[in-house]
C-alpha cells in the first residue's frame, strides 16, 4: 500500500517512498512530506 514498503523500513511509511533516496527516511521523511 505504501511505496515505502519497498525499502523494508516500516518507519519509511512517513516518507512515502523517500526511503530509497534517504537512509534516514524515518527522520528526513517527516520533513520531506
C-alpha positions as CSV (number, residue, x, y, z in Angstrom):
1,X,0.0,0.0,0.0
2,X,2.8,2.4,0.9
3,X,5.6,2.7,-1.7
4,X,8.0,2.9,1.3
5,X,7.4,-0.8,1.9
6,X,9.9,-1.5,-0.9
7,X,12.7,0.0,1.3
8,X,12.0,-2.5,4.1
9,X,11.7,0.2,6.7
10,X,8.3,0.5,8.4
11,X,9.1,4.0,9.5
12,X,9.6,4.9,5.9
13,X,5.9,4.9,5.5
14,X,6.0,8.5,6.7
15,X,8.3,9.5,3.9
16,X,6.2,7.8,1.2
17,X,8.9,6.4,-1.0
18,X,11.7,8.6,0.2
19,X,13.4,5.5,1.7
20,X,15.5,4.7,-1.4
21,X,16.7,8.3,-1.5
22,X,17.4,8.7,2.2
23,X,18.7,6.1,4.6
24,X,17.3,8.1,7.5
25,X,13.9,8.4,5.9
26,X,12.3,7.9,9.3
27,X,13.5,11.4,10.2
28,X,14.1,13.1,6.9
29,X,10.8,11.7,5.6
30,X,8.8,13.7,8.0
31,X,10.2,16.9,6.5
32,X,10.1,15.5,3.0
33,X,6.3,15.2,3.1
